[in-house]
Amino acid sequence: MNEKITSPEVRLVGDNVEIGVYSTQQALRKAEELELDLVEISPKADPPVCKVIDYKKFLYEQKKREKAMKAKATKVVVKEIRFGPNTDDHDYEFKKKHAEKFLKEGAKLKAYVFFKGRAIVYKDQGEILLLRLARDLEDYGKVEQMPKLEGKRMTMFIAPKAKK
């Protein structure tokens, strides 16, 4: 910005300025005449591109743009559903309804089977349970990660299907 620009020549752009290649001193004088700042926009170009603008206003608008982009970014919500390796049908149906609701709302689903104590011997039942859930929910979401055993829990992720 202003005197900190080291390049001997710059390409000048901006409002009320004749676009072209100028020496840095000429560009600074033009900026001073307009009571504005000379800001280096693209330092890698040959010659570097500088713009005659009000620097404070430029920073303000840049922050405003970043804030708007951040607001538009989607926040991913992850909902969890926990099963035991021997979950009976009624409990399974009850939890499946909740899973459907979460996926319809657009949240990711983390379904896991927790093995207490020696229940780890039933890990094949836990995997069958999670795969059954994945099959039952295929209308609402797709499996992002297949069942995977991590310590005492077997985890599976399901992402919601894109809304049409």
MODELLER restraints for C-alpha pairs under 7 A, 6 or more apart:
rsr = mdl.restraints
at = mdl.atoms
rsr.add(forms.Gaussian(group=physical.xy_distance, feature=features.Distance(at['CA:1:A'], at['CA:38:A']), mean=5.70, stdev=0.5))
rsr.add(forms.Gaussian(group=physical.xy_distance, feature=features.Distance(at['CA:1:A'], at['CA:39:A']), mean=4.44, stdev=0.5))
rsr.add(forms.Gaussian(group=physical.xy_distance, feature=features.Distance(at['CA:1:A'], at['CA:40:A']), mean=5.95, stdev=0.5))
rsr.add(forms.Gaussian(group=physical.xy_distance, feature=features.Distance(at['CA:2:A'], at['CA:28:A']), mean=6.57, stdev=0.5))
rsr.add(forms.Gaussian(group=physical.xy_distance, feature=features.Distance(at['CA:2:A'], at['CA:37:A']), mean=6.18, stdev=0.5))
rsr.add(forms.Gaussian(group=physical.xy_distance, feature=features.Distance(at['CA:2:A'], at['CA:38:A']), mean=4.92, stdev=0.5))
rsr.add(forms.Gaussian(group=physical.xy_distance, feature=features.Distance(at['CA:2:A'], at['CA:39:A']), mean=6.34, stdev=0.5))
rsr.add(forms.Gaussian(group=physical.xy_distance, feature=features.Distance(at['CA:8:A'], at['CA:23:A']), mean=5.87, stdev=0.5))
rsr.add(forms.Gaussian(group=physical.xy_distance, feature=features.Distance(at['CA:8:A'], at['CA:24:A']), mean=5.61, stdev=0.5))
rsr.add(forms.Gaussian(group=physical.xy_distance, feature=features.Distance(at['CA:9:A'], at['CA:21:A']), mean=6.77, stdev=0.5))
rsr.add(forms.Gaussian(group=physical.xy_distance, feature=features.Distance(at['CA:9:A'], at['CA:22:A']), mean=5.68, stdev=0.5))
rsr.add(forms.Gaussian(group=physical.xy_distance, feature=features.Distance(at['CA:9:A'], at['CA:23:A']), mean=4.31, stdev=0.5))
rsr.add(forms.Gaussian(group=physical.xy_distance, feature=features.Distance(at['CA:9:A'], at['CA:24:A']), mean=5.28, stdev=0.5))
rsr.add(forms.Gaussian(group=physical.xy_distance, feature=features.Distance(at['CA:9:A'], at['CA:47:A']), mean=6.21, stdev=0.5))
rsr.add(forms.Gaussian(group=physical.xy_distance, feature=features.Distance(at['CA:10:A'], at['CA:21:A']), mean=5.61, stdev=0.5))
rsr.add(forms.Gaussian(group=physical.xy_distance, feature=features.Distance(at['CA:10:A'], at['CA:22:A']), mean=5.58, stdev=0.5))
rsr.add(forms.Gaussian(group=physical.xy_distance, feature=features.Distance(at['CA:10:A'], at['CA:23:A']), mean=6.15, stdev=0.5))
rsr.add(forms.Gaussian(group=physical.xy_distance, feature=features.Distance(at['CA:10:A'], at['CA:24:A']), mean=5.97, stdev=0.5))
rsr.add(forms.Gaussian(group=physical.xy_distance, feature=features.Distance(at['CA:10:A'], at['CA:47:A']), mean=5.22, stdev=0.5))
rsr.add(forms.Gaussian(group=physical.xy_distance, feature=features.Distance(at['CA:10:A'], at['CA:48:A']), mean=5.16, stdev=0.5))
rsr.add(forms.Gaussian(group=physical.xy_distance, feature=features.Distance(at['CA:10:A'], at['CA:49:A']), mean=5.81, stdev=0.5))
rsr.add(forms.Gaussian(group=physical.xy_distance, feature=features.Distance(at['CA:10:A'], at['CA:50:A']), mean=6.32, stdev=0.5))
rsr.add(forms.Gaussian(group=physical.xy_distance, feature=features.Distance(at['CA:11:A'], at['CA:20:A']), mean=5.53, stdev=0.5))
rsr.add(forms.Gaussian(group=physical.xy_distance, feature=features.Distance(at['CA:11:A'], at['CA:21:A']), mean=4.29, stdev=0.5))
rsr.add(forms.Gaussian(group=physical.xy_distance, feature=features.Distance(at['CA:11:A'], at['CA:22:A']), mean=6.29, stdev=0.5))
rsr.add(forms.Gaussian(group=physical.xy_distance, feature=features.Distance(at['CA:11:A'], at['CA:47:A']), mean=5.98, stdev=0.5))
rsr.add(forms.Gaussian(group=physical.xy_distance, feature=features.Distance(at['CA:11:A'], at['CA:48:A']), mean=6.05, stdev=0.5))
rsr.add(forms.Gaussian(group=physical.xy_distance, feature=features.Distance(at['CA:11:A'], at['CA:49:A']), mean=4.69, stdev=0.5))
rsr.add(forms.Gaussian(group=physical.xy_distance, feature=features.Distance(at['CA:11:A'], at['CA:50:A']), mean=5.97, stdev=0.5))
rsr.add(forms.Gaussian(group=physical.xy_distance, feature=features.Distance(at['CA:12:A'], at['CA:19:A']), mean=5.47, stdev=0.5))
rsr.add(forms.Gaussian(group=physical.xy_distance, feature=features.Distance(at['CA:12:A'], at['CA:20:A']), mean=5.52, stdev=0.5))
rsr.add(forms.Gaussian(group=physical.xy_distance, feature=features.Distance(at['CA:12:A'], at['CA:21:A']), mean=6.07, stdev=0.5))
rsr.add(forms.Gaussian(group=physical.xy_distance, feature=features.Distance(at['CA:12:A'], at['CA:22:A']), mean=6.80, stdev=0.5))
rsr.add(forms.Gaussian(group=physical.xy_distance, feature=features.Distance(at['CA:12:A'], at['CA:27:A']), mean=6.89, stdev=0.5))
rsr.add(forms.Gaussian(group=physical.xy_distance, feature=features.Distance(at['CA:12:A'], at['CA:49:A']), mean=6.13, stdev=0.5))
rsr.add(forms.Gaussian(group=physical.xy_distance, feature=features.Distance(at['CA:12:A'], at['CA:50:A']), mean=5.13, stdev=0.5))
rsr.add(forms.Gaussian(group=physical.xy_distance, feature=features.Distance(at['CA:12:A'], at['CA:51:A']), mean=5.79, stdev=0.5))
rsr.add(forms.Gaussian(group=physical.xy_distance, feature=features.Distance(at['CA:13:A'], at['CA:19:A']), mean=5.07, stdev=0.5))
rsr.add(forms.Gaussian(group=physical.xy_distance, feature=features.Distance(at['CA:13:A'], at['CA:50:A']), mean=6.29, stdev=0.5))
rsr.add(forms.Gaussian(group=physical.xy_distance, feature=features.Distance(at['CA:13:A'], at['CA:51:A']), mean=4.83, stdev=0.5))
rsr.add(forms.Gaussian(group=physical.xy_distance, feature=features.Distance(at['CA:13:A'], at['CA:52:A']), mean=6.60, stdev=0.5))
rsr.add(forms.Gaussian(group=physical.xy_distance, feature=features.Distance(at['CA:14:A'], at['CA:51:A']), mean=5.15, stdev=0.5))
rsr.add(forms.Gaussian(group=physical.xy_distance, feature=features.Distance(at['CA:14:A'], at['CA:52:A']), mean=5.15, stdev=0.5))
rsr.add(forms.Gaussian(group=physical.xy_distance, feature=features.Distance(at['CA:14:A'], at['CA:53:A']), mean=6.85, stdev=0.5))
rsr.add(forms.Gaussian(group=physical.xy_distance, feature=features.Distance(at['CA:28:A'], at['CA:38:A']), mean=6.29, stdev=0.5))
rsr.add(forms.Gaussian(group=physical.xy_distance, feature=features.Distance(at['CA:31:A'], at['CA:37:A']), mean=5.68, stdev=0.5))
rsr.add(forms.Gaussian(group=physical.xy_distance, feature=features.Distance(at['CA:31:A'], at['CA:38:A']), mean=5.86, stdev=0.5))
rsr.add(forms.Gaussian(group=physical.xy_distance, feature=features.Distance(at['CA:31:A'], at['CA:52:A']), mean=5.80, stdev=0.5))
rsr.add(forms.Gaussian(group=physical.xy_distance, feature=features.Distance(at['CA:36:A'], at['CA:52:A']), mean=6.28, stdev=0.5))
rsr.add(forms.Gaussian(group=physical.xy_distance, feature=features.Distance(at['CA:36:A'], at['CA:53:A']), mean=5.51, stdev=0.5))
rsr.add(forms.Gaussian(group=physical.xy_distance, feature=features.Distance(at['CA:36:A'], at['CA:54:A']), mean=5.12, stdev=0.5))
rsr.add(forms.Gaussian(group=physical.xy_distance, feature=features.Distance(at['CA:37:A'], at['CA:52:A']), mean=5.63, stdev=0.5))
rsr.add(forms.Gaussian(group=physical.xy_distance, feature=features.Distance(at['CA:37:A'], at['CA:53:A']), mean=5.43, stdev=0.5))
rsr.add(forms.Gaussian(group=physical.xy_distance, feature=features.Distance(at['CA:37:A'], at['CA:54:A']), mean=5.57, stdev=0.5))
rsr.add(forms.Gaussian(group=physical.xy_distance, feature=features.Distance(at['CA:37:A'], at['CA:55:A']), mean=5.99, stdev=0.5))
rsr.add(forms.Gaussian(group=physical.xy_distance, feature=features.Distance(at['CA:38:A'], at['CA:50:A']), mean=6.34, stdev=0.5))
rsr.add(forms.Gaussian(group=physical.xy_distance, feature=features.Distance(at['CA:38:A'], at['CA:51:A']), mean=5.74, stdev=0.5))
rsr.add(forms.Gaussian(group=physical.xy_distance, feature=features.Distance(at['CA:38:A'], at['CA:52:A']), mean=4.75, stdev=0.5))
rsr.add(forms.Gaussian(group=physical.xy_distance, feature=features.Distance(at['CA:38:A'], at['CA:53:A']), mean=6.56, stdev=0.5))
rsr.add(forms.Gaussian(group=physical.xy_distance, feature=features.Distance(at['CA:39:A'], at['CA:50:A']), mean=5.33, stdev=0.5))
rsr.add(forms.Gaussian(group=physical.xy_distance, feature=features.Distance(at['CA:39:A'], at['CA:51:A']), mean=5.31, stdev=0.5))
rsr.add(forms.Gaussian(group=physical.xy_distance, feature=features.Distance(at['CA:39:A'], at['CA:52:A']), mean=6.39, stdev=0.5))
rsr.add(forms.Gaussian(group=physical.xy_distance, feature=features.Distance(at['CA:40:A'], at['CA:49:A']), mean=5.99, stdev=0.5))
rsr.add(forms.Gaussian(group=physical.xy_distance, feature=features.Distance(at['CA:40:A'], at['CA:50:A']), mean=4.22, stdev=0.5))
rsr.add(forms.Gaussian(group=physical.xy_distance, feature=features.Distance(at['CA:40:A'], at['CA:51:A']), mean=6.42, stdev=0.5))
rsr.add(forms.Gaussian(group=physical.xy_distance, feature=features.Distance(at['CA:41:A'], at['CA:49:A']), mean=5.64, stdev=0.5))
rsr.add(forms.Gaussian(group=physical.xy_distance, feature=features.Distance(at['CA:41:A'], at['CA:50:A']), mean=5.33, stdev=0.5))
rsr.add(forms.Gaussian(group=physical.xy_distance, feature=features.Distance(at['CA:41:A'], at['CA:51:A']), mean=6.51, stdev=0.5))
rsr.add(forms.Gaussian(group=physical.xy_distance, feature=features.Distance(at['CA:42:A'], at['CA:48:A']), mean=5.73, stdev=0.5))
rsr.add(forms.Gaussian(group=physical.xy_distance, feature=features.Distance(at['CA:42:A'], at['CA:49:A']), mean=5.02, stdev=0.5))
rsr.add(forms.Gaussian(group=physical.xy_distance, feature=features.Distance(at['CA:43:A'], at['CA:49:A']), mean=6.45, stdev=0.5))
rsr.add(forms.Gaussian(group=physical.xy_distance, feature=features.Distance(at['CA:76:A'], at['CA:107:A']), mean=6.58, stdev=0.5))
rsr.add(forms.Gaussian(group=physical.xy_distance, feature=features.Distance(at['CA:77:A'], at['CA:107:A']), mean=4.98, stdev=0.5))
rsr.add(forms.Gaussian(group=physical.xy_distance, feature=features.Distance(at['CA:77:A'], at['CA:108:A']), mean=6.06, stdev=0.5))
rsr.add(forms.Gaussian(group=physical.xy_distance, feature=features.Distance(at['CA:78:A'], at['CA:107:A']), mean=5.71, stdev=0.5))
rsr.add(forms.Gaussian(group=physical.xy_distance, feature=features.Distance(at['CA:78:A'], at['CA:108:A']), mean=4.67, stdev=0.5))
rsr.add(forms.Gaussian(group=physical.xy_distance, feature=features.Distance(at['CA:78:A'], at['CA:109:A']), mean=5.67, stdev=0.5))
rsr.add(forms.Gaussian(group=physical.xy_distance, feature=features.Distance(at['CA:78:A'], at['CA:110:A']), mean=6.68, stdev=0.5))
rsr.add(forms.Gaussian(group=physical.xy_distance, feature=features.Distance(at['CA:79:A'], at['CA:102:A']), mean=6.96, stdev=0.5))
rsr.add(forms.Gaussian(group=physical.xy_distance, feature=features.Distance(at['CA:79:A'], at['CA:107:A']), mean=6.54, stdev=0.5))
rsr.add(forms.Gaussian(group=physical.xy_distance, feature=features.Distance(at['CA:79:A'], at['CA:108:A']), mean=6.13, stdev=0.5))
rsr.add(forms.Gaussian(group=physical.xy_distance, feature=features.Distance(at['CA:79:A'], at['CA:109:A']), mean=5.00, stdev=0.5))
rsr.add(forms.Gaussian(group=physical.xy_distance, feature=features.Distance(at['CA:79:A'], at['CA:110:A']), mean=6.01, stdev=0.5))
rsr.add(forms.Gaussian(group=physical.xy_distance, feature=features.Distance(at['CA:80:A'], at['CA:109:A']), mean=5.87, stdev=0.5))
rsr.add(forms.Gaussian(group=physical.xy_distance, feature=features.Distance(at['CA:80:A'], at['CA:110:A']), mean=4.67, stdev=0.5))
rsr.add(forms.Gaussian(group=physical.xy_distance, feature=features.Distance(at['CA:80:A'], at['CA:111:A']), mean=5.74, stdev=0.5))
rsr.add(forms.Gaussian(group=physical.xy_distance, feature=features.Distance(at['CA:81:A'], at['CA:110:A']), mean=6.31, stdev=0.5))
rsr.add(forms.Gaussian(group=physical.xy_distance, feature=features.Distance(at['CA:81:A'], at['CA:111:A']), mean=4.78, stdev=0.5))
rsr.add(forms.Gaussian(group=physical.xy_distance, feature=features.Distance(at['CA:81:A'], at['CA:112:A']), mean=6.40, stdev=0.5))
rsr.add(forms.Gaussian(group=physical.xy_distance, feature=features.Distance(at['CA:82:A'], at['CA:111:A']), mean=5.98, stdev=0.5))
rsr.add(forms.Gaussian(group=physical.xy_distance, feature=features.Distance(at['CA:82:A'], at['CA:112:A']), mean=5.13, stdev=0.5))
rsr.add(forms.Gaussian(group=physical.xy_distance, feature=features.Distance(at['CA:82:A'], at['CA:113:A']), mean=5.83, stdev=0.5))
rsr.add(forms.Gaussian(group=physical.xy_distance, feature=features.Distance(at['CA:82:A'], at['CA:114:A']), mean=6.95, stdev=0.5))
rsr.add(forms.Gaussian(group=physical.xy_distance, feature=features.Distance(at['CA:83:A'], at['CA:112:A']), mean=6.07, stdev=0.5))
rsr.add(forms.Gaussian(group=physical.xy_distance, feature=features.Distance(at['CA:83:A'], at['CA:113:A']), mean=4.57, stdev=0.5))
rsr.add(forms.Gaussian(group=physical.xy_distance, feature=features.Distance(at['CA:83:A'], at['CA:114:A']), mean=6.33, stdev=0.5))
rsr.add(forms.Gaussian(group=physical.xy_distance, feature=features.Distance(at['CA:84:A'], at['CA:113:A']), mean=5.23, stdev=0.5))
rsr.add(forms.Gaussian(group=physical.xy_distance, feature=features.Distance(at['CA:84:A'], at['CA:114:A']), mean=5.47, stdev=0.5))
rsr.add(forms.Gaussian(group=physical.xy_distance, feature=features.Distance(at['CA:84:A'], at['CA:115:A']), mean=6.56, stdev=0.5))
rsr.add(forms.Gaussian(group=physical.xy_distance, feature=features.Distance(at['CA:85:A'], at['CA:113:A']), mean=6.07, stdev=0.5))
rsr.add(forms.Gaussian(group=physical.xy_distance, feature=features.Distance(at['CA:85:A'], at['CA:115:A']), mean=6.55, stdev=0.5))
rsr.add(forms.Gaussian(group=physical.xy_distance, feature=features.Distance(at['CA:85:A'], at['CA:122:A']), mean=6.33, stdev=0.5))
rsr.add(forms.Gaussian(group=physical.xy_distance, feature=features.Distance(at['CA:85:A'], at['CA:125:A']), mean=5.97, stdev=0.5))
rsr.add(forms.Gaussian(group=physical.xy_distance, feature=features.Distance(at['CA:85:A'], at['CA:126:A']), mean=4.74, stdev=0.5))
rsr.add(forms.Gaussian(group=physical.xy_distance, feature=features.Distance(at['CA:99:A'], at['CA:109:A']), mean=6.99, stdev=0.5))
rsr.add(forms.Gaussian(group=physical.xy_distance, feature=features.Distance(at['CA:100:A'], at['CA:137:A']), mean=6.81, stdev=0.5))
rsr.add(forms.Gaussian(group=physical.xy_distance, feature=features.Distance(at['CA:100:A'], at['CA:140:A']), mean=6.64, stdev=0.5))
rsr.add(forms.Gaussian(group=physical.xy_distance, feature=features.Distance(at['CA:103:A'], at['CA:109:A']), mean=6.90, stdev=0.5))
rsr.add(forms.Gaussian(group=physical.xy_distance, feature=features.Distance(at['CA:103:A'], at['CA:140:A']), mean=6.14, stdev=0.5))
rsr.add(forms.Gaussian(group=physical.xy_distance, feature=features.Distance(at['CA:103:A'], at['CA:141:A']), mean=6.54, stdev=0.5))
rsr.add(forms.Gaussian(group=physical.xy_distance, feature=features.Distance(at['CA:103:A'], at['CA:160:A']), mean=5.01, stdev=0.5))
rsr.add(forms.Gaussian(group=physical.xy_distance, feature=features.Distance(at['CA:104:A'], at['CA:140:A']), mean=6.68, stdev=0.5))
rsr.add(forms.Gaussian(group=physical.xy_distance, feature=features.Distance(at['CA:106:A'], at['CA:160:A']), mean=5.66, stdev=0.5))
rsr.add(forms.Gaussian(group=physical.xy_distance, feature=features.Distance(at['CA:107:A'], at['CA:160:A']), mean=6.59, stdev=0.5))
rsr.add(forms.Gaussian(group=physical.xy_distance, feature=features.Distance(at['CA:108:A'], at['CA:158:A']), mean=6.00, stdev=0.5))
rsr.add(forms.Gaussian(group=physical.xy_distance, feature=features.Distance(at['CA:108:A'], at['CA:159:A']), mean=4.79, stdev=0.5))
rsr.add(forms.Gaussian(group=physical.xy_distance, feature=features.Distance(at['CA:108:A'], at['CA:160:A']), mean=6.09, stdev=0.5))
rsr.add(forms.Gaussian(group=physical.xy_distance, feature=features.Distance(at['CA:109:A'], at['CA:157:A']), mean=5.68, stdev=0.5))
rsr.add(forms.Gaussian(group=physical.xy_distance, feature=features.Distance(at['CA:109:A'], at['CA:158:A']), mean=5.05, stdev=0.5))
rsr.add(forms.Gaussian(group=physical.xy_distance, feature=features.Distance(at['CA:109:A'], at['CA:159:A']), mean=6.35, stdev=0.5))
rsr.add(forms.Gaussian(group=physical.xy_distance, feature=features.Distance(at['CA:110:A'], at['CA:155:A']), mean=6.92, stdev=0.5))
rsr.add(forms.Gaussian(group=physical.xy_distance, feature=features.Distance(at['CA:110:A'], at['CA:156:A']), mean=5.87, stdev=0.5))
rsr.add(forms.Gaussian(group=physical.xy_distance, feature=features.Distance(at['CA:110:A'], at['CA:157:A']), mean=4.67, stdev=0.5))
rsr.add(forms.Gaussian(group=physical.xy_distance, feature=features.Distance(at['CA:110:A'], at['CA:158:A']), mean=6.51, stdev=0.5))
rsr.add(forms.Gaussian(group=physical.xy_distance, feature=features.Distance(at['CA:111:A'], at['CA:155:A']), mean=5.96, stdev=0.5))
rsr.add(forms.Gaussian(group=physical.xy_distance, feature=features.Distance(at['CA:111:A'], at['CA:156:A']), mean=5.38, stdev=0.5))
rsr.add(forms.Gaussian(group=physical.xy_distance, feature=features.Distance(at['CA:111:A'], at['CA:157:A']), mean=6.35, stdev=0.5))
rsr.add(forms.Gaussian(group=physical.xy_distance, feature=features.Distance(at['CA:112:A'], at['CA:153:A']), mean=6.37, stdev=0.5))
rsr.add(forms.Gaussian(group=physical.xy_distance, feature=features.Distance(at['CA:112:A'], at['CA:154:A']), mean=5.39, stdev=0.5))
rsr.add(forms.Gaussian(group=physical.xy_distance, feature=features.Distance(at['CA:112:A'], at['CA:155:A']), mean=4.35, stdev=0.5))
rsr.add(forms.Gaussian(group=physical.xy_distance, feature=features.Distance(at['CA:112:A'], at['CA:156:A']), mean=6.17, stdev=0.5))
rsr.add(forms.Gaussian(group=physical.xy_distance, feature=features.Distance(at['CA:113:A'], at['CA:126:A']), mean=5.91, stdev=0.5))
rsr.add(forms.Gaussian(group=physical.xy_distance, feature=features.Distance(at['CA:113:A'], at['CA:153:A']), mean=5.53, stdev=0.5))
rsr.add(forms.Gaussian(group=physical.xy_distance, feature=features.Distance(at['CA:113:A'], at['CA:154:A']), mean=5.22, stdev=0.5))
rsr.add(forms.Gaussian(group=physical.xy_distance, feature=features.Distance(at['CA:113:A'], at['CA:155:A']), mean=6.69, stdev=0.5))
rsr.add(forms.Gaussian(group=physical.xy_distance, feature=features.Distance(at['CA:114:A'], at['CA:152:A']), mean=6.05, stdev=0.5))
rsr.add(forms.Gaussian(group=physical.xy_distance, feature=features.Distance(at['CA:114:A'], at['CA:153:A']), mean=4.54, stdev=0.5))
rsr.add(forms.Gaussian(group=physical.xy_distance, feature=features.Distance(at['CA:114:A'], at['CA:154:A']), mean=6.70, stdev=0.5))
rsr.add(forms.Gaussian(group=physical.xy_distance, feature=features.Distance(at['CA:115:A'], at['CA:152:A']), mean=5.27, stdev=0.5))
rsr.add(forms.Gaussian(group=physical.xy_distance, feature=features.Distance(at['CA:115:A'], at['CA:153:A']), mean=5.99, stdev=0.5))
rsr.add(forms.Gaussian(group=physical.xy_distance, feature=features.Distance(at['CA:127:A'], at['CA:147:A']), mean=6.32, stdev=0.5))
rsr.add(forms.Gaussian(group=physical.xy_distance, feature=features.Distance(at['CA:130:A'], at['CA:147:A']), mean=6.74, stdev=0.5))
rsr.add(forms.Gaussian(group=physical.xy_distance, feature=features.Distance(at['CA:134:A'], at['CA:143:A']), mean=6.64, stdev=0.5))
rsr.add(forms.Gaussian(group=physical.xy_distance, feature=features.Distance(at['CA:140:A'], at['CA:160:A']), mean=6.09, stdev=0.5))
rsr.add(forms.Gaussian(group=physical.xy_distance, feature=features.Distance(at['CA:140:A'], at['CA:161:A']), mean=5.87, stdev=0.5))
rsr.add(forms.Gaussian(group=physical.xy_distance, feature=features.Distance(at['CA:141:A'], at['CA:158:A']), mean=6.07, stdev=0.5))
rsr.add(forms.Gaussian(group=physical.xy_distance, feature=features.Distance(at['CA:141:A'], at['CA:159:A']), mean=5.35, stdev=0.5))
rsr.add(forms.Gaussian(group=physical.xy_distance, feature=features.Distance(at['CA:141:A'], at['CA:160:A']), mean=4.11, stdev=0.5))
rsr.add(forms.Gaussian(group=physical.xy_distance, feature=features.Distance(at['CA:141:A'], at['CA:161:A']), mean=4.55, stdev=0.5))
rsr.add(forms.Gaussian(group=physical.xy_distance, feature=features.Distance(at['CA:142:A'], at['CA:158:A']), mean=5.51, stdev=0.5))
rsr.add(forms.Gaussian(group=physical.xy_distance, feature=features.Distance(at['CA:142:A'], at['CA:159:A']), mean=5.52, stdev=0.5))
rsr.add(forms.Gaussian(group=physical.xy_distance, feature=features.Distance(at['CA:142:A'], at['CA:160:A']), mean=6.48, stdev=0.5))
rsr.add(forms.Gaussian(group=physical.xy_distance, feature=features.Distance(at['CA:142:A'], at['CA:161:A']), mean=6.45, stdev=0.5))
rsr.add(forms.Gaussian(group=physical.xy_distance, feature=features.Distance(at['CA:143:A'], at['CA:157:A']), mean=6.02, stdev=0.5))
rsr.add(forms.Gaussian(group=physical.xy_distance, feature=features.Distance(at['CA:143:A'], at['CA:158:A']), mean=4.37, stdev=0.5))
rsr.add(forms.Gaussian(group=physical.xy_distance, feature=features.Distance(at['CA:143:A'], at['CA:159:A']), mean=6.32, stdev=0.5))
rsr.add(forms.Gaussian(group=physical.xy_distance, feature=features.Distance(at['CA:144:A'], at['CA:157:A']), mean=5.28, stdev=0.5))
rsr.add(forms.Gaussian(group=physical.xy_distance, feature=features.Distance(at['CA:144:A'], at['CA:158:A']), mean=5.19, stdev=0.5))
rsr.add(forms.Gaussian(group=physical.xy_distance, feature=features.Distance(at['CA:144:A'], at['CA:159:A']), mean=6.00, stdev=0.5))
rsr.add(forms.Gaussian(group=physical.xy_distance, feature=features.Distance(at['CA:145:A'], at['CA:156:A']), mean=5.47, stdev=0.5))
rsr.add(forms.Gaussian(group=physical.xy_distance, feature=features.Distance(at['CA:145:A'], at['CA:157:A']), mean=5.04, stdev=0.5))
rsr.add(forms.Gaussian(group=physical.xy_distance, feature=features.Distance(at['CA:146:A'], at['CA:156:A']), mean=5.36, stdev=0.5))
rsr.add(forms.Gaussian(group=physical.xy_distance, feature=features.Distance(at['CA:147:A'], at['CA:154:A']), mean=6.04, stdev=0.5))
rsr.add(forms.Gaussian(group=physical.xy_distance, feature=features.Distance(at['CA:147:A'], at['CA:155:A']), mean=5.26, stdev=0.5))
rsr.add(forms.Gaussian(group=physical.xy_distance, feature=features.Distance(at['CA:147:A'], at['CA:156:A']), mean=4.50, stdev=0.5))
rsr.add(forms.Gaussian(group=physical.xy_distance, feature=features.Distance(at['CA:148:A'], at['CA:154:A']), mean=5.23, stdev=0.5))
rsr.add(forms.Gaussian(group=physical.xy_distance, feature=features.Distance(at['CA:148:A'], at['CA:155:A']), mean=5.35, stdev=0.5))
rsr.add(forms.Gaussian(group=physical.xy_distance, feature=features.Distance(at['CA:148:A'], at['CA:156:A']), mean=6.57, stdev=0.5))
rsr.add(forms.Gaussian(group=physical.xy_distance, feature=features.Distance(at['CA:149:A'], at['CA:155:A']), mean=6.42, stdev=0.5))
